[in-house]
């Protein structure tokens, strides 16, 4: 199976690294193109794949073509490569906000299309990816696409109408988690803890809490209640967060992402 990448940025490298680590494909069966020679040299040295300066050459040879460019560049890239993409090629897009209908119109013909929404934890093998496909994609091809996305974390098939929600709750939310960690560390520093140690404690608390929820399957409210002793310190912190509209602010932020995604 020949897999081609147009765009070799962080997300493309996460996918390449995951596929190679899981043995889904070998480096000799992967090719990719990028805008800068520096990126091409770095990716070739790191992963041993074949790199090209021509997007058209990558598209023409790929049986699976992964479009890993930013949404604002996707239109021009598709115009460049659409005549080179073979009828049986499976095209996977990871561009936010670009629907299957938009992609079909950009290609100007029926193409096997899979739309994915991964997130940055894919860089450490802990990604979470939503996947949907058009009617030209077979069940076998959908399963293979899921297998590719699962090489660097979790991946689930979702209805396309939910992809904007996937982008909000999974794609954009790492930024909010990092803000939360930074704020907790700042508070610890204000209370006298050294900065490096504050980041270590805050980060491990978030990581451990997420792992606890995943492994126990308990509702987040139940886990929260386990920490909140009557008249204790934690419930006082929860009271302040609720007073400041913590949950409402988080919900508002994610719904703003959904709105912006639909505008792209």
Buried (B, 14 or more C-beta within 10 A) or exposed (E): EBBBBBBBBEBBBBBBBBBBEBEBBEBEBBBBBBBEEEBBEBBBEEBEBBBBEEBBBBBBBBEBBBBBBEBEBBBEBBEBBBEBBBEEBBBBBBBBBBBBEBBBEBBEEEBBBBBBBBBBBBBEBBBBBBBBBBEBBEEEBBEBBBEBBBBBBBBEEBEBEEBBBBBBBBBBBBEBEEEBBBEBBBEBBEEEBEEEEBBBBBBEEBEEBEEEBEEEEBEEEEEBBEEBEEEEEEBEEBEEEEEEEEEEEEEEBBEEBBEBBEEB
